[in-house]
Amino acid sequence: MAILEFKDVCKGFGTGLDRKEVLKNITLSVEQGEFLAILGFSGTGKTTLINQMAGLARPDSGEVLFRGRPITGPGPERGMVFQSYSLMPWLTVAGNIALAVDAVHKSVSRTARAAMVDKFIAMVGLSHARGRRPAELSGGMRQRVSVARALAMNPEVLLLDEPLSALDALTRANLQDEITQIWQADQKTVVLITNDVDEAILLADRIIPLNPDGTLGKHFKVSITRPRARTVMNGDPVFKKLRADVTRYLMDAGVAAKVAETRALPQVTPIHGAPRAYVEAAKSPIEDRYLEFSQLSRIYPTPEGPLTVVDRFDLKMKKGEFVSLIGHSGCGKSTVLTMAAGLNDISGGAIKLDGRAIVGADPERAVVFQSPSLFPWLTARENVAIGVDRVYPRASRAERQEVVEYYLERVGLGGAMDRMAQDMSNGMKQRAGIARAFALNPRLLLLDEPFGMLDSLTRWELQEVLMEVWSRTRVTAICVTHDVDEAILLADRVVMMTNGPRARIGKIVDVDLPRPRTRKALLEHPDYYSYRTEVLRFLEDCKHDAHKKKEAA
């Protein structure tokens, strides 16, 4: 029996020439007790869709029904968890959850309501933090409070609008497991909005992509037996096929829609060829130990005493090698990267590049951060030119301009060189950041979760842009990431770090997959999932170690 229904629903915003149709002719039935995942990328209307279910918005035409009756506004039978934590900052964990309990269970005694609050706090594992305020909680803990508050309303349908997207991988995995346990215990109807294919497969009974044009896509049934363990599922042929099918569908639909937004990556050499200034790249006699991390440590002073974040990190890299650095949040990945960039002091050990110790920041070590660091009042061309003018002081103005244009073309911004940074999408800004890094002709390229703030499709696109440009330069590179697929896709070696504090290298996996690499090709490669299993098992073991430490504390 359908508990939620959409009948030919359309929704748009704006008027006249500025009007944009976000949802088009949506017809959908959600069965009672079903776990449905709506999968799509930023800007496709996923939140608009779930807001219709919550009663926070009304359709322009068509009907949205709950148990056969039109939804005219919010109601306690439909609990909503938003992407951002909408908690009352002046109330404790218990106080925030009590708001929902008191609103819905007015006829129940005060003692019974207090017992309900305790029950829902315990359900999301926050009994130890019941007296803390939101400012004293981590992002994951705040989102647990949001989930508990929604459950406290005892809704028939739980609506989750990308509730885990802002969380680190470990916290996200823990909350995914908790959501599964809650759903299995109560068999509530759940609708999850996400842009993560693996999250959708792990949690849902059915996956429906929302196409970029506002229509619903192909329905994918998830027939994998529950309970679903990540590492076990990774070897399941049903999982592999479903994952490949959903990914292909999204890439095909998304790429077609993106054609008008950004210029395709150039497939031909520009008329000016490779920049002459770039051809004069430095040569090194130290090929096999071009970059050396020797017993590297970083210690921070704290009120409780010295805290060792990174402990004896030891790694040698060949010239032209690409290494991915992966681990859970707090393991010191970014600390290692910022020490290599010269942006963070070294407490012990040393880093040598081409035989010389690294001291301070230098454009020979280019960094691409998670957040695009462009000057908003300058164009893409001007942002890239700032570094180029410094790196090539003896080159002519025409030669320096040649370098700038070459790399902007390479990242697909040939038609947007003169667009102001403030007028660009995040994806375009990050393209400009990548162009700027390569245009510096660095000896070392450092990437600190460069695609972490982007939706999946833009992330997939820019990963392939990065690989295409890197294949032309073969600059020595390190990419910090928490994304297993990104780590394997990019790297010659995946270096895995243990949990912090006192984090160090736990395991290294050599990735012997053919280059050039594409996501579609790797999904079909027979060795791809074996590499993925190795990395996932390591991270799963780290996750269990973190649980043990928490329990011991």
C-alpha positions as CSV (number, residue, x, y, z in Angstrom):
1,M,0.0,0.0,0.0
2,A,1.3,3.4,-0.9
3,I,1.9,5.8,2.0
4,L,3.2,8.7,-0.1
5,E,2.1,9.4,-3.7
6,F,3.0,12.0,-6.3
7,K,0.6,12.4,-9.2
8,D,2.0,14.4,-12.1
9,V,3.6,17.0,-9.9
10,C,5.3,20.0,-11.4
11,K,7.2,22.7,-9.5
12,G,9.2,25.7,-10.8
13,F,10.6,29.0,-9.5
14,G,10.7,32.5,-11.0
15,T,8.6,34.1,-13.7
16,G,8.8,34.8,-17.4
17,L,12.2,34.2,-19.0
18,D,13.7,33.8,-15.6
19,R,11.4,30.8,-14.7
20,K,13.1,27.5,-14.1
21,E,11.1,24.3,-14.0
22,V,12.6,22.2,-11.2
23,L,10.3,19.2,-11.1
24,K,8.5,17.9,-14.2
25,N,5.6,15.5,-14.2
26,I,6.7,13.5,-11.2
27,T,4.6,10.4,-10.6
28,L,5.8,8.2,-7.7
29,S,4.5,5.8,-5.1
30,V,6.3,5.1,-1.9
31,E,5.2,1.9,-0.2
32,Q,4.6,1.6,3.6
33,G,7.8,0.3,5.3
34,E,9.9,0.9,2.2
35,F,13.4,2.5,2.3
36,L,13.6,4.7,-0.8
37,A,16.7,6.6,-1.9
38,I,16.4,9.5,-4.3
39,L,19.8,9.9,-6.0
40,G,21.0,12.9,-7.9
41,F,23.4,15.8,-8.1
42,S,23.3,19.3,-6.8
43,G,20.7,21.5,-8.5
44,T,18.5,18.7,-9.8
45,G,15.6,19.4,-7.4
46,K,16.1,16.7,-4.8
47,T,15.4,19.0,-1.8
48,T,12.4,20.6,-3.7
49,L,11.1,17.0,-4.0
50,I,11.4,16.1,-0.4
51,N,10.0,19.5,0.7
52,Q,6.8,18.5,-1.1
53,M,6.7,15.3,1.0
54,A,7.3,17.3,4.2
55,G,4.6,19.9,3.3
56,L,7.2,22.7,3.3
57,A,6.3,23.5,-0.3
58,R,3.3,23.0,-2.5
59,P,3.3,21.9,-6.2
60,D,2.4,24.2,-9.0
61,S,0.3,21.4,-10.5
62,G,-0.5,17.9,-9.6
63,E,-1.0,16.3,-6.2
64,V,1.2,15.0,-3.3
65,L,-0.8,12.6,-1.1
66,F,-0.2,11.0,2.3
67,R,-2.4,8.0,2.9
68,G,-4.6,9.1,0.0
69,R,-5.1,12.7,1.3
70,P,-3.5,15.9,-0.1
71,I,-0.5,17.2,1.9
72,T,-1.3,20.8,2.8
73,G,1.5,21.5,5.3
74,P,4.0,19.9,7.8
75,G,2.7,17.3,10.2
76,P,4.1,15.1,13.0
77,E,3.5,12.0,10.9
78,R,6.3,13.1,8.6
79,G,9.6,13.7,10.5
80,M,12.3,15.7,8.7
81,V,16.1,15.7,9.1
82,F,17.9,18.4,7.2
83,Q,21.4,18.6,5.8
84,S,22.4,21.4,8.2
85,Y,21.8,20.9,11.9
86,S,18.7,22.9,12.9
87,L,19.2,22.8,16.7
88,M,18.4,25.4,19.3
89,P,21.9,26.5,20.4
90,W,20.8,27.5,23.9
91,L,19.3,24.1,24.7
92,T,21.1,20.9,25.7
93,V,20.8,17.6,23.8
94,A,18.0,16.6,26.1
95,G,16.3,20.0,25.7
96,N,16.3,19.9,21.9
97,I,14.8,16.4,21.9
98,A,12.2,17.4,24.6
99,L,10.9,20.1,22.3
100,A,9.6,17.4,19.9
101,V,8.4,15.1,22.6
102,D,6.5,17.8,24.4
103,A,4.9,19.1,21.1
104,V,3.7,15.7,20.0
105,H,2.9,13.9,23.3
106,K,1.1,16.6,25.3
107,S,-1.3,14.2,26.9
108,V,1.4,12.1,28.4
109,S,2.7,12.7,32.0
110,R,5.9,14.7,32.6
111,T,7.6,11.5,33.9
112,A,6.7,9.5,30.8
113,R,7.9,12.3,28.5
114,A,11.2,12.4,30.3
115,A,11.5,8.7,29.8
116,M,10.8,9.1,26.1
117,V,13.6,11.8,25.9
118,D,16.0,9.4,27.5
119,K,15.0,6.6,25.1
120,F,15.6,8.6,22.0
121,I,18.9,10.0,23.3
122,A,20.1,6.4,24.0
123,M,18.9,5.3,20.6
124,V,21.4,7.5,18.9
125,G,24.2,6.8,21.4
126,L,24.3,10.2,23.1
127,S,23.4,9.3,26.7
128,H,26.9,10.5,27.8
129,A,26.2,13.9,26.2
130,R,22.6,14.6,27.2
131,G,23.6,17.8,29.1
132,R,25.8,19.3,26.4
133,R,24.8,22.2,24.1
134,P,25.2,22.0,20.3
135,A,28.4,24.2,20.4
136,E,30.0,21.5,22.5
137,L,29.2,18.7,20.1
138,S,30.9,17.4,16.9
139,G,29.1,17.6,13.6
140,G,28.2,13.9,13.7
141,M,26.8,14.3,17.2
142,R,24.7,17.3,16.2
143,Q,23.2,15.3,13.4
144,R,22.5,12.4,15.8
145,V,20.5,14.9,17.9
146,S,18.6,15.9,14.7
147,V,17.8,12.3,13.9
148,A,16.7,11.6,17.5
149,R,14.5,14.7,17.5
150,A,12.8,13.6,14.3
151,L,12.2,10.1,15.8
152,A,10.8,11.6,19.0
153,M,7.9,12.8,17.0
154,N,7.1,9.1,16.3
155,P,6.6,9.8,12.6
156,E,5.2,7.3,10.2
157,V,7.6,8.5,7.5
158,L,11.2,9.7,8.1
159,L,12.5,12.2,5.5
160,L,16.2,12.5,5.3
161,D,17.6,15.4,3.2
162,E,21.3,14.6,2.7
163,P,21.7,14.3,6.5
164,L,25.3,12.9,6.3
165,S,26.8,14.8,3.4
166,A,28.8,17.3,5.6
167,L,30.3,14.5,7.8
168,D,33.6,12.8,7.6
169,A,33.7,9.2,6.3
170,L,34.0,7.5,9.7
171,T,31.1,9.5,11.2
172,R,29.1,9.0,8.1
173,A,29.6,5.2,8.2
174,N,28.6,5.1,11.8
175,L,25.4,7.1,11.3
176,Q,24.5,5.0,8.2
177,D,24.6,1.9,10.4
178,E,22.5,3.6,13.1
179,I,19.9,4.7,10.5
180,T,19.7,1.1,9.2
181,Q,19.2,-0.2,12.7
182,I,16.5,2.3,13.5
183,W,14.7,1.5,10.2
184,Q,14.9,-2.3,10.9
185,A,13.7,-2.0,14.5
186,D,10.6,0.2,13.7
187,Q,10.1,-0.6,9.9
188,K,9.3,3.1,9.4
189,T,9.0,4.3,5.8
190,V,12.2,6.2,5.0
191,V,12.9,8.5,2.1
192,L,16.6,9.4,1.8
193,I,18.0,12.2,-0.5
194,T,21.6,11.6,-1.3
195,N,24.2,12.0,-4.1
196,D,26.3,9.1,-2.9
197,V,25.8,5.9,-4.9
198,D,27.3,3.6,-2.2
199,E,25.2,5.1,0.5
200,A,22.0,4.6,-1.5
201,I,22.9,0.9,-2.2
202,L,23.9,0.3,1.4
203,L,20.7,1.6,2.9
204,A,17.8,1.4,0.4
205,D,15.3,-1.1,-1.0
206,R,14.9,1.0,-4.2
207,I,17.0,3.7,-5.8
208,I,15.5,6.3,-8.2
209,P,17.7,8.9,-9.8
210,L,16.3,12.4,-10.3
211,N,17.4,13.5,-13.7
212,P,19.0,17.0,-14.3
213,D,15.9,18.0,-16.3
214,G,13.6,17.5,-13.3
215,T,12.1,14.1,-14.3
216,L,12.5,10.8,-12.5
217,G,14.9,8.3,-14.0
218,K,15.1,4.6,-14.1
219,H,14.1,2.7,-11.0
220,F,16.8,0.4,-9.5
221,K,15.7,-2.4,-7.1
222,V,18.4,-3.2,-4.5
223,S,18.1,-7.0,-4.0
224,I,21.2,-7.4,-1.9
225,T,20.5,-9.4,1.3
226,R,20.4,-7.6,4.6
227,P,22.3,-6.9,6.8
228,R,24.7,-5.3,4.3
229,A,28.4,-5.1,5.4
230,R,30.5,-2.8,3.3
231,T,33.5,-5.1,3.0
232,V,31.4,-8.2,2.3
233,M,29.2,-6.4,-0.1
234,N,32.2,-5.2,-2.0
235,G,32.8,-8.7,-3.3
236,D,29.2,-9.4,-4.2
237,P,28.7,-9.6,-8.0
238,V,25.1,-8.2,-7.5
239,F,26.5,-5.2,-5.8
240,K,29.2,-4.7,-8.5
241,K,26.7,-4.8,-11.3
242,L,24.2,-2.5,-9.6
243,R,26.9,0.0,-8.7
244,A,28.2,0.0,-12.3
245,D,24.7,0.4,-13.7
246,V,23.7,3.3,-11.4
247,T,27.0,5.0,-11.9
248,R,26.8,4.7,-15.7
249,Y,23.2,6.0,-15.7
250,L,24.2,9.1,-13.6
251,M,27.3,9.8,-15.6
252,D,25.4,9.6,-18.9
253,A,22.5,11.7,-17.7
254,G,24.7,14.2,-15.9
255,V,27.4,14.7,-18.6
256,A,24.7,15.3,-21.2
257,A,23.2,18.1,-19.0
258,K,26.6,19.6,-18.2
259,V,27.6,20.2,-21.9
260,A,26.0,23.7,-21.9
261,E,27.5,24.7,-18.5
262,T,31.2,24.1,-19.0
263,R,33.4,23.6,-22.1
264,A,34.5,20.1,-22.7
265,L,38.1,19.2,-22.0
266,P,40.1,20.0,-25.1
267,Q,41.2,16.9,-27.0
268,V,43.7,18.5,-29.3
269,T,47.0,20.4,-28.7
270,P,46.5,24.1,-28.9
271,I,48.0,26.0,-31.8
272,H,50.9,27.2,-29.6
273,G,51.7,23.7,-28.5
274,A,53.2,23.0,-25.0
275,P,54.4,26.3,-23.5
276,R,58.2,26.8,-24.1
277,A,58.6,28.0,-20.5
278,Y,57.1,24.7,-19.2
279,V,59.4,22.6,-21.4
280,E,62.3,24.0,-19.4
281,A,61.3,21.8,-16.4
282,A,63.8,21.0,-13.8
283,K,65.6,17.7,-14.0
284,S,66.6,15.6,-11.0
285,P,69.3,13.0,-10.6
286,I,67.4,11.6,-7.6
287,E,64.6,9.7,-9.3
288,D,63.7,7.0,-6.8
289,R,63.8,9.2,-3.7
290,Y,62.7,12.5,-5.2
291,L,60.5,13.2,-2.2
292,E,61.5,11.8,1.2
293,F,59.5,12.0,4.5
294,S,62.0,10.8,7.2
295,Q,60.6,10.1,10.7
296,L,58.2,13.0,10.4
297,S,56.4,14.2,13.5
298,R,54.0,17.0,14.4
299,I,53.3,17.9,18.1
300,Y,50.9,20.5,19.2
301,P,50.9,22.1,22.7
302,T,47.5,21.7,24.6
303,P,46.4,22.6,28.1
304,E,46.7,18.9,29.0
305,G,50.2,18.6,27.6
306,P,51.9,17.9,24.2
307,L,49.7,16.1,21.6
308,T,51.5,14.1,19.0
309,V,49.2,14.2,15.9
310,V,51.7,12.6,13.4
311,D,54.3,10.2,14.7
312,R,57.3,9.0,12.6
313,F,55.7,9.2,9.2
314,D,58.2,7.6,6.8
315,L,57.8,7.6,3.0
316,K,59.9,7.8,-0.1
317,M,58.4,8.8,-3.5
318,K,59.8,8.5,-7.0
319,K,59.8,11.5,-9.3
320,G,56.5,11.6,-11.2
321,E,54.7,9.3,-8.8
322,F,51.1,10.0,-7.7
323,V,50.3,8.9,-4.1
324,S,46.9,9.1,-2.4
325,L,46.9,9.6,1.4
326,I,43.8,8.2,3.0
327,G,42.5,7.7,6.5
328,H,39.7,8.7,8.9
329,S,39.3,12.3,10.1
330,G,41.9,13.3,12.7
331,C,44.6,10.9,11.4
332,G,46.9,13.7,10.3
333,K,46.6,13.5,6.5
334,S,46.2,17.2,6.0
335,T,48.9,17.9,8.7
336,V,51.4,15.8,6.6
337,L,50.4,17.7,3.5
338,T,50.7,21.2,5.1
339,M,54.1,20.3,6.4
340,A,55.2,19.3,2.9
341,A,53.8,22.6,1.6
342,G,55.8,24.5,4.2
343,L,52.6,25.9,5.8
344,N,53.0,23.9,9.1
345,D,56.1,23.6,11.3
346,I,57.8,20.2,11.5
347,S,58.3,19.0,15.1
348,G,60.6,16.1,14.3
349,G,62.2,14.4,11.3
350,A,62.5,16.1,7.9
351,I,61.1,16.4,4.4
352,K,63.4,16.5,1.4
353,L,62.4,17.4,-2.1
354,D,65.0,16.7,-4.8
355,G,67.7,16.3,-2.2
356,R,67.0,19.6,-0.3
357,A,65.2,20.1,3.0
358,I,61.8,21.8,2.8
359,V,61.8,25.1,4.6
360,G,58.8,27.5,4.4
361,A,56.3,27.8,1.5
362,D,57.5,28.0,-2.1
363,P,55.7,28.0,-5.5
364,E,57.8,24.9,-6.4
365,R,55.2,23.2,-4.1
366,A,51.7,24.0,-5.5
367,V,48.7,23.4,-3.3
368,V,45.0,22.9,-4.2
369,F,42.8,23.2,-1.2
370,Q,39.3,21.8,-0.5
371,S,37.8,25.3,-0.7
372,P,38.7,27.2,-3.9
373,S,41.2,29.9,-2.9
374,L,40.7,32.4,-5.8
375,F,40.5,36.2,-5.6
376,P,36.8,36.9,-6.3
377,W,37.5,40.3,-7.9
378,L,39.8,38.8,-10.5
379,T,39.1,36.7,-13.6
380,A,40.1,33.1,-14.1
381,R,42.9,34.4,-16.3
382,E,44.1,36.9,-13.8
383,N,44.0,34.4,-10.9
384,V,46.2,32.0,-12.8
385,A,48.5,34.7,-14.0
386,I,49.4,35.9,-10.5
387,G,51.5,32.8,-9.8
388,V,52.8,32.5,-13.4
389,D,54.2,36.0,-13.3
390,R,56.2,35.1,-10.2
391,V,57.5,31.7,-11.4
392,Y,58.6,32.9,-14.9
393,P,60.2,36.3,-14.2
394,R,62.5,36.0,-17.2
395,A,59.8,34.9,-19.7
396,S,58.2,37.5,-21.9
397,R,54.6,38.7,-21.2
398,A,53.4,36.7,-24.3
399,E,55.1,33.5,-23.0
400,R,53.6,33.9,-19.6
401,Q,50.1,34.5,-21.1
402,E,50.7,31.3,-23.2
403,V,51.2,29.3,-20.0
404,V,48.0,30.7,-18.4
405,E,45.8,30.0,-21.5
406,Y,47.3,26.6,-22.1
407,Y,46.3,25.3,-18.6
408,L,42.9,27.1,-18.5
409,E,42.1,25.3,-21.8
410,R,43.3,22.0,-20.4
411,V,40.9,22.2,-17.4
412,G,37.9,23.1,-19.7
413,L,37.8,26.9,-19.0
414,G,38.9,28.0,-22.5
415,G,35.6,29.8,-22.9
416,A,35.5,31.3,-19.4
417,M,39.0,32.7,-19.0
418,D,37.7,36.2,-18.6
419,R,34.8,35.3,-16.2
420,M,35.1,36.8,-12.7
421,A,35.8,34.2,-10.0
422,Q,32.8,35.5,-8.0
423,D,30.5,34.6,-11.0
424,M,31.8,31.0,-11.2
425,S,30.3,27.8,-9.8
426,N,32.4,25.9,-7.2
427,G,33.3,23.4,-9.9
428,M,34.6,26.1,-12.2
429,K,36.5,27.7,-9.4
430,Q,38.2,24.4,-8.6
431,R,39.1,24.0,-12.3
432,A,40.8,27.4,-12.1
433,G,42.6,26.3,-8.9
434,I,43.9,23.2,-10.7
435,A,45.0,25.2,-13.7
436,R,46.9,27.6,-11.4
437,A,48.7,24.8,-9.6
438,F,49.9,23.1,-12.9
439,A,50.8,26.5,-14.5
440,L,53.3,27.1,-11.7
441,N,55.3,24.1,-13.1
442,P,55.7,22.8,-9.6
443,R,58.2,20.1,-8.5
444,L,55.5,18.8,-6.2
445,L,51.7,19.1,-6.5
446,L,49.8,18.9,-3.2
447,L,46.0,18.3,-3.2
448,D,44.1,18.6,0.1
449,E,40.7,16.9,-0.6
450,P,40.3,19.1,-3.7
451,F,36.9,17.8,-4.6
452,G,35.4,17.3,-1.1
453,M,32.9,20.2,-1.3
454,L,31.6,19.3,-4.7
455,D,28.6,17.1,-5.7
456,S,29.4,13.6,-7.1
457,L,29.1,14.4,-10.8
458,T,31.3,17.5,-10.6
459,R,33.8,15.5,-8.5
460,W,33.9,12.7,-11.1
461,E,34.4,15.2,-13.9
462,L,37.2,17.0,-12.1
463,Q,39.0,13.8,-11.2
464,E,39.2,13.0,-14.8
465,V,40.3,16.5,-15.7
466,L,43.0,16.2,-13.0
467,M,44.2,12.9,-14.4
468,E,44.2,14.2,-18.0
469,V,46.4,17.2,-17.1
470,W,48.6,15.2,-14.8
471,S,49.3,12.6,-17.5
472,R,50.8,15.4,-19.7
473,T,53.1,16.7,-16.9
474,R,53.7,13.7,-14.7
475,V,54.4,16.1,-11.8
476,T,55.1,14.3,-8.5
477,A,51.8,14.5,-6.6
478,I,50.1,13.7,-3.3
479,C,46.3,13.8,-2.8
480,V,44.7,13.7,0.6
481,T,41.3,12.1,0.4
482,H,38.8,10.1,2.5
483,D,37.1,8.7,-0.7
484,V,38.3,5.1,-1.4
485,D,37.4,5.2,-5.1
486,E,39.1,8.6,-5.6
487,A,42.2,7.3,-3.9
488,I,42.4,4.2,-6.2
489,L,41.4,6.1,-9.4
490,L,44.2,8.7,-9.1
491,A,47.1,7.0,-7.5
492,D,50.1,4.7,-8.2
493,R,50.1,3.9,-4.5
494,V,47.5,4.3,-1.8
495,V,49.1,5.2,1.6
496,M,46.8,4.4,4.5
497,M,47.2,6.2,7.9
498,T,46.2,4.8,11.3
499,N,43.8,6.7,13.5
500,G,45.2,9.7,15.5
501,P,46.6,10.8,17.7
502,R,50.1,9.4,17.0
503,A,49.1,8.5,13.5
504,R,51.5,6.9,11.2
505,I,51.5,4.8,8.0
506,G,49.5,1.6,8.5
507,K,49.6,0.1,5.1
508,I,50.6,0.9,1.5
509,V,48.8,-0.6,-1.6
510,D,50.5,-0.5,-5.0
511,V,47.8,0.2,-7.6
512,D,48.7,-1.6,-10.8
513,L,45.9,-0.4,-13.1
514,P,46.4,0.8,-16.6
515,R,46.6,4.5,-17.4
516,P,44.9,6.7,-18.6
517,R,42.1,5.8,-16.2
518,T,38.4,6.5,-16.4
519,R,35.8,5.7,-13.8
520,K,33.7,3.6,-16.2
521,A,36.7,1.6,-17.3
522,L,37.9,0.9,-13.7
523,L,34.4,-0.3,-12.7
524,E,34.9,-3.1,-15.3
525,H,38.5,-3.9,-14.5
526,P,38.8,-7.4,-12.8
527,D,41.4,-6.1,-10.2
528,Y,39.6,-2.9,-9.2
529,Y,37.4,-4.4,-6.5
530,S,40.3,-6.3,-4.9
531,Y,42.1,-3.0,-4.4
532,R,38.9,-1.5,-3.1
533,T,38.5,-4.4,-0.6
534,E,42.1,-3.9,0.7
535,V,41.5,-0.2,1.5
536,L,38.0,-0.8,2.9
537,R,39.2,-3.5,5.2
538,F,41.9,-1.3,6.6
539,L,39.5,1.6,7.2
540,E,36.9,-0.8,8.7
541,D,39.6,-2.1,11.1
542,C,40.5,1.5,12.0
543,K,36.8,2.1,12.7
544,H,36.6,-0.8,15.1
545,D,39.8,0.4,16.8
546,A,38.2,3.8,17.3
547,H,35.1,2.2,18.9
548,K,37.4,0.2,21.3
549,K,39.3,3.4,22.3
550,K,36.0,5.2,22.9
551,E,34.6,2.4,25.0
552,A,37.8,2.2,27.0
553,A,37.7,5.9,27.7
